[in-house]
Amino acid sequence: MSNNKIPVIDLHADTFMHHLSVKQNPILKHMHFKHNDKEIVPIESLSVTPERLQKGGVKVQAQSLFIDTPSELAPLKSAMHTISLIKKAVRNTDSFFQVKSTNDIHDNLINDKTGILITIEGLEVIEGELDLLDVFYDLGVRLVAPTWNRQLPYNAPVTETGGIFEKGKELISKVDDLGMIIDISHSSQLSSFDFARLSKSPVIASHSNVKALNSHSRNLSDDQLKMLQERGGVFGMNIYPGFLRPDSAPKTEDNGFEWCWQIIDYTASKFSLDLVAIGTDFDGIFNTPKGMEDPSFYPAFAEFLKTKGMTQLEIEKVFYRNALRVMEMVM
């Protein structure tokens, strides 16, 4: 690859949700977004751009069909509009291509192009019709998180304590038959075990961290990490400070590289380095550690990991090889 950058696969971002919001409401381009009633940021501050992806060596950027609150009244329509924007970006951006198979990735590992992998974050988009997953598959969706933080008829979200429901079992069969990856990042702990037990393929957590270091409910317990290890899955490190900063660190501390290293070190020591991947959650979050504001940070992060004693191959595993292994098993 040019400039000796290590290839990167990022398993989660939400950029095109915001592009859709601006398309539907052009005035937003000149206003600010309010996020979770806490953060206010302008549209110009979105992290993911073609130029920054190239600078970071990103070979695959997963982009979700997340349905925000205003879109809940017409989730299928909103998802189709988002896919349309993604496909238009691929057509009109020389450095973009769409990922539908791992052959697409291998064909572009040595150039400066970035593959856009379409994912689903919350099955509101199929409006209760599992057969619509056939259409989404044909359009390029290869990864499905059955729920966000809302209750749906497939499984309990992380905000609840239940497992998967009867329709969730039908979902597993459908996803397995199509060759899609199940993403447990927003699923309850019991649901994650149910998906892993019933699915024929590895499951992943596209943008979650380690609960032993940060006790947030969105992070993974040791039992979940062991389950992912046994099933050959991965988790993508989420760089949102609320999920990333260790419980032991002062709230005023800002040291994202070190926090990520602690996740890598803990997982490799107690389980396996093969579990660790990247899932930044760019543009789904509007607060990042200093130096990790956009996808151009990866070369500097690689140099930091070398100072921690990681070899080139070990860094490659975290940056792309582990995620690519799962994709090759399922897609």
N, C-alpha and C positions, 0 to 999 in steps of 0.2 A: 504494500500500500504506500502511496506517496507520502513523503515527509515522515516516514517511519511511525506514523500514528497507529496505535493499536485499535483495531475495529471495535465498535461498540454496538450492542443491541440493547435498546431501552424499551422495557416491556410495558410502559404506561405513560401517556400524556393526554391532555384534554384540549389541545390547541384549537381544533376545528369547531368545537362547541362555541367558542367565543367568536370565531369568524362567522359562524351562522348567526349569532346574535347581532353582529354588526350588519350583516346583509339584510336581516329582517327589520332592523331598526338603525338606519344609517346615522342617526344623530348620536348613537353611542360611540361612534368613532371620535367624537369631540367631547365626550363626557367621561365619567369614571364609573368603573364597576364596583359595586359593593359586594363583598364576599363574606358570607357567614356573619354578617352584621359587625364585622371587626375590621377587615382590611379594605381599603379603598385604593384602587389602582387604575391607571389609564390603560386603554386597549394597547397603546404603543409599548407597554411594558411586558407584553407576552414574551415568554422565554424562547420559544422554538421558532426559528427562521431557517430558511435554506442555508444561509451563509454560516450561521452558528453551528448547524449540524455538520457542515463540511469541516469547519475548524476543529470540531471535536472528534472527527473520524467516525461519526455515527453511521452505521451501515443499515440499521433497522430502527425506525422510530414507530412504535405502536401508538395509534391514535384511536381514542375510544368514541363510541356513539353514546356518550353520556347524555341523559335527559335531565336538563335543569328544570326548576320548578315551573317557569312559564310554559315550557314545552309539554308538560304532563297531560294537557288536554288533547294533544295530537302527537303522541310519541312516535308512531310509525312514520308519519309525514315528516317530522323533525329529523328522524334518522335518515330518511331518504335524501333530505336536503343536505345533511352533513356528508353523506357518501358522495353526493353530487359535487360538493365543494372539494372533497379530497381528490376525486377523479379529475376534476378540472385543474387542480394544482399539479397533479402528476402529468397531465397533458401539457401544461404551460410552463413547467419548471424543468429545465434541462437536467438538473441534478436529482430529480425525483424519479422513482419507479414504484410500482405497486408490488407488494409481496403477496403471492398466492401459494407459493411452494418454496421449499428450501433451495431448490435449483435456482430460483430468482436471486436468493441471497448469495449463493456460491458464485454465480455468474458476475456478481458485482463487488466481491470482497476486495479486489485489487484496484478499484477505481474510486473516484470521489463522489459517487452517487449515494443517495440515501433511499432505502426502501420504506414505503409507508405500509404498515400492517394495520388493517382495520380490525378493531375489537369492539365487543359489546360490554358496557358496564351498566348492568341492570336491564332485565328482559321486558321492561315496559314497552320496548320497541316492537315486540312481536304481538302486542295487544292480545295475549292469551292464545295465540295460534302457533303451536309448535312447528307446523308445516312451513311457516314463513321462514324458518331457519334455512330451508333449502334455497330460498331466494337470497338471503343474506350471504350464504356460502358462495353462491354464484357471483355475487358482487365483491367477494374477496374477504369476508369475515372469517377469521381462523381461530379466534380466542373469545370465550364467552364467560363473563362474570355474571352468574344468574341474578344476583341482586346487588343493589347499592346499599343504602341504609333504610330503604323502604320495605315494607312487608309485601311480598309477592307470593303467588301460589306454588312456588317451586321449592323454596327453602327459607329458613329463618336468617335474617341478616345479623350482622355482628352486634346490633343493638338488642337482640333477643337471645333466648337460650335454647330454642328448639333446634331440630335437625331438618332433614329434607322431608317434603311431603310427597304424596302419591304422584302428583304431576312432575315433581322433581325427578322421580325415577324414570318417567317417560322422557324427560329432558336428557338424562344421562344416556339412555339408549340412542336417542336422536343424535346427540353430539358425537358419541362414539362412532356411529355409522357414517357420519359426514367427515370425520377426521378433524374435529375442532378440539382445542385445548380448553379444559375447565379451569377457571380462575377463581380461587377461594378468598381473595383479599378482603371482600366485604361480607363474607359469609360467617355465620356463627361458628364457634369451635366445633360443636356437634355436627353441624352441616359439613364442615370440612372433612371430618372423619367419614361421614356417610358418602360423600362424593369420592373420596379416595378408595373406599371399600367397594363401591359399586361400579366405578368406571374401569374400563379395560385399559385405559391409558394413564400416564402420569398426570397429576394435577399440579398447578402452580399457584403461587400467591404473587401476582404481578407487581404489587407495590405495597409491601408490608415489611416490618422490621422484627426485631427480636425482643420478646416481652421480658426476658430475664434482664435486659439492659434498660428497657424503657417500658413501663407497665401499662401503656395505653392499650385500650381494648382492641384497637386495630392491629396490634402486633401479635406475633406468633409465639405460642407457648413452646416449651421444649418438646412436649408430646406432639405438637403439630410439626415441629422441625424433624422429629424422628420419623413421623409419618411420611413427610416429603422425601426424606432420605430413603426410606424403604421402598417408596414408589418411583424413585428416580426423578422427582420433581425439583423445582427450584423456587426461591423467592427473590423478588427484585427489591433492592434497597430503595426505600422511599426517603427523599431528602427533606421532607417537611420537618422542621425542627421539633414540632410537637410529638412526632413519632421517632425522631432520630436522636435527640439529645438524651444522654443517659440520665436516669433518675438521680444518680450521684453527682451530676454536674450542676454547678450554679446556673440559675435561670438566665443570668447575664452573660454566660459563656457562649461563644460563637466559634466553634471549631469543627466544621463539618467533615473535613478530611479525617481528623482523628476519630470522630464518632463513627464514621463508616469503617475505619480500620478496626475499631473495637468490635463491631458486628462481624467483620470478616474473621478476626482472630478468635472470637468466641465460637463461632460456628465451625471453623476449621478444627479447633481444638477439641470441641465436644462432639461434633458430628462429622462433617466433611466439607471441604472447600467446594466440592461439587454442587453444594446447595445454593451457593451465593451467586446472584445475578444483579442486574440494575433495573430499577423501575421508578424513575425519579418522581413521577406525578407532576411534571412540568405543566404549567398553565391550568392545573387543577388546584394548585396551591399558589399563593402570592407572597410567600415568605420562605426564603431559602437561606442557608448559611452563606456567609461571606465567601466569595470565590467560587460559588456553585450556582450562580444566578441564571445560567443558561448552558446549553450543551457544549460550549467551547471549553468547559473546564476539564475535560477528560485527560488531555495530555499532561496537565499539571498534576492531576490526581495520580496518574500512572507513575510520575516521577516521585511523588510522595510515597507511594506504596513500595517503590524500590528502596527508599531509605528505611523502610520497616523490615527489609529483608526478603520481600517477595520476589520470586523469579519472574522472568518474562512470561513463561507458560502459566504460572499461577495468576498473574494479572489478566492474561488472556482468558482464563477460565471465568473470572468474575465479569470481565468486560463483555465477552460474547460467547465463549465456547460452551459454557453450561447451558445458557438459554438455547443456543443452536442445537445442542444435543437433544433437548426435549422436543423442539420443533421437528427435528428429523424423525423422532420416534412417532409423532402424531400426524404431522402434516404431509 
